[in-house]
Amino acid sequence: MSRLTMTRRGLLKAGAASGVALAAPMSFIRGAHAADFCNMPTGSSVTLGFNVPQTGAYADEGADELRAYKLAVKHLNGEGDGGMLNTFTSKALKGNGVLGKKVEYVTGDTQTKSDAARASAKRMIEKDGAIMITGGSSSGVAVAVQGLCQETGVIFMAGLTHSNDTTGKDKKRYGFRHFFNAYQSGLALGPILADQLGKERSAYHLTADYNWGWTQEESIKNTTEGLGWNTVNAVRTPLGAGDFSQYLTPVLNSGADVLILNHYGKDMVNSLTQAVQFGMRAKQVNGKDFEIVVPLFSRLMAQGAGENIKGILGTTNWNWSLQDAGSTAFVKSFGQEYGFPPSQAAQTCYVQTLLYADACERAGTFAPPQVIAALEGFEFDGMGNGKTLYRAADHQCMKDVLVVRGNENATSQFDLLEVVKIVPRDQVTYDPAIFGGDLGPADAKAC
Amino acid sequence: MKQMLSREPFALLAFSLVILTMPIWLAPLGANYPDLLQKFTIYAIFAMGFNILFGLTGYLSFGHAAFLGIGSYAAVWSFKLFTMNVLPALFFGVAFSGLFALLIGFISLRRSGIYFSILTLAFAQMCYNLAYSVLTPITNGETGLQLTLQDPRIIDRALAEPGKGLPSTELFGLSMSGYSGFYFCAVVLIVCFFISRRIFYSPFGLTLRGIKSNQSRMNYTGFNTRPYTLTAFVISGMFAGLAGSLLAVTDPLAGAERMQWTASGEVVLMTILGGVGTLIGPMLGAWIIKYFENIFSAFNPETLQSFFSFLPEGLRTVAVDVSSLFVGEGWHLTLGVLFMLIVIFLPGGVMEGWRRITRRFGGGSGTKPASSPNAAVQPAE
């Protein structure tokens, strides 16, 4: 082998030259892809990114969300019976895709971790060319992905996220939420709690230790203290703890007569089941029956908790037993597709997909600034929640909230929640300024 | 060729070429998008640093992710408090993780073998739990530390009026997201490769290898080994901190899950998969794991359908059903199988496979594999 002499200077020169040579094609590639906005659809199809938890504490919700997304894509492409497209008050969608382009999708696993969720969303945006990201079954994830979407200029339609922060402190111009929030849960639940449990109670909170748990604890605490209740203690528990017995033992000796579980998904199933096993519901404290309240509730969780859920109060975004035209249409087509009724997570994700598609159709373009303008202040009905407003100030939907109770005499394995009251929209509307935050700019960004 | 590659300028040049052309040669594998490329380079640095400790001294740290997390938190705080420029962030990330490594190493290195591993694991879990719940004001708990509009950013604010929306990380005006972020990480990786190569061939590196092969003998010859192992531990912690701050540079968010024991285990897997004690083995291991995590996990039955579309109907369903067990949520299964195969048949990792191939086909060049500087050091334990 011939000996090649190499000086340090020569090496530096060669390195610099090869660096320039390598960087050159990059700038050409970028120039070729220059578009008005990130992932502008150029072919005959448009790609949506469905980013849901497939593993972790919220995996059940994630699986149901994915079913709803697939159903929504079918309906948008004109397959199946159309579901809520028939009852939706806006008639812009024709069942021929969105703006004539066939809807396709990519999926990702958030693992209920902010890091993994952002990596997955980045893959969808950078590799798969997703024009919109939706999903998330945790507010921590929703806030993280929403921030990413604001930076990259891709619209984020939040799925199941209940924290006040998502459309409060951390609201973003590119993020939209159909689901209700903890503050609204408090507003809806307050009068019912006063009515059913009385005004002299001592509450003990167990709270999932992340932004959703924090804001829900705060909102419910404010509500109950407003009723005259006393808060004995509020304990934070790690997400996905599995065993809550060490947190439940002190409750019995604390003098509290109401246990408020700010848990969701498998966490709530575990903590509630263990609380019932501890015999809490059979106890009498301060001369009153010990009660458990789960401010955010879903049918999937009720299914997991089984018998233990009976008689327990909470709020929910939507329940399949509602009898309005939108709900029945959705339950029918979801049932035909999968053989069981949808959860609230499925409903909100389905509706979010349709609302995004409709906004593009009404705006006449996929360009985010126009789509955002079409969604802001949009008033609609026929999606199962009564008259709904996408509030422009914080991108939060204003709609009715359901107060529910675990059904004492269920007629089927899905008939688990009994609607106590549909709290009308006016009673759960609040001033968007109370949480602060700033939506930021709507300018389109090339990526 | 082999002799040429063992000379520094050529090794560096070849390495730089491979790294900088990654967007081109990774295209057929579907991995040429910025986020994954950034992860490839960052985790390569992480594994390379880990290898300085594990590969050279034989001390198996089971808590290296703690330094990754500390680097990320330090970098994000630098973005929040001072400036969006990435250089101070890298500095703080490396400095803080170095400091913690010094502290943890000083205590843990009093023991060796499994006791050392358990000590480092315990420290890492402590850091994780502190970040997850106790130190919530500093780390923002499960939600993760993020930039906000209210951040002081004193240096940036002193120089210019803040624009609308959140600023992005930059290197004197060059945005650190997308491809420019990748090239920045790539340059840092090349520098790290240079440093790590120098350490491998230095007297210091030889001392570390001596410690690995027989620490008692080193002590009997009058060598005080502890300062050497501690230095290796701190260097390796600083590499991890650098990787962590690069994670924050490319995506300004720091979450506690980065410090979890699974993340510490991941870097051990990367190193063993690629080849313990080899210069580039850990990097290859990091690439394999990150590729699986990001690409295999995203396959769903629809992509498999189109992949097997050349098969007749019945066969296709079987093929899709069987292979869907190993992709999507099941990517861990594929990784597990691969890991088992490598450990059983190629105990020296991918690098041993590479050496076997070159020995078979490139034989007769006169180079005995044992004299090759990359040859695996036989573990003495």
HADDOCK unambig.tbl for C-alpha pairs under 7 A between the chains (distance, minus, plus):
assign (segid A and resid 11 and name CA) (segid B and resid 9 and name CA) 6.95 0.50 0.50
assign (segid A and resid 22 and name CA) (segid B and resid 21 and name CA) 6.93 0.50 0.50
assign (segid A and resid 107 and name CA) (segid B and resid 298 and name CA) 6.74 0.50 0.50
assign (segid A and resid 108 and name CA) (segid B and resid 298 and name CA) 5.81 0.50 0.50
assign (segid A and resid 114 and name CA) (segid B and resid 255 and name CA) 6.92 0.50 0.50
assign (segid A and resid 115 and name CA) (segid B and resid 255 and name CA) 6.67 0.50 0.50
assign (segid A and resid 122 and name CA) (segid B and resid 35 and name CA) 6.48 0.50 0.50
assign (segid A and resid 123 and name CA) (segid B and resid 35 and name CA) 6.80 0.50 0.50
assign (segid A and resid 126 and name CA) (segid B and resid 33 and name CA) 5.91 0.50 0.50
assign (segid A and resid 127 and name CA) (segid B and resid 33 and name CA) 5.61 0.50 0.50
assign (segid A and resid 140 and name CA) (segid B and resid 143 and name CA) 4.55 0.50 0.50
assign (segid A and resid 209 and name CA) (segid B and resid 142 and name CA) 6.86 0.50 0.50
assign (segid A and resid 210 and name CA) (segid B and resid 141 and name CA) 6.41 0.50 0.50
assign (segid A and resid 210 and name CA) (segid B and resid 142 and name CA) 5.17 0.50 0.50
assign (segid A and resid 210 and name CA) (segid B and resid 143 and name CA) 5.59 0.50 0.50
assign (segid A and resid 211 and name CA) (segid B and resid 143 and name CA) 6.11 0.50 0.50
assign (segid A and resid 440 and name CA) (segid B and resid 164 and name CA) 6.40 0.50 0.50
assign (segid A and resid 440 and name CA) (segid B and resid 165 and name CA) 4.82 0.50 0.50
assign (segid A and resid 441 and name CA) (segid B and resid 164 and name CA) 6.41 0.50 0.50
assign (segid A and resid 441 and name CA) (segid B and resid 165 and name CA) 6.02 0.50 0.50
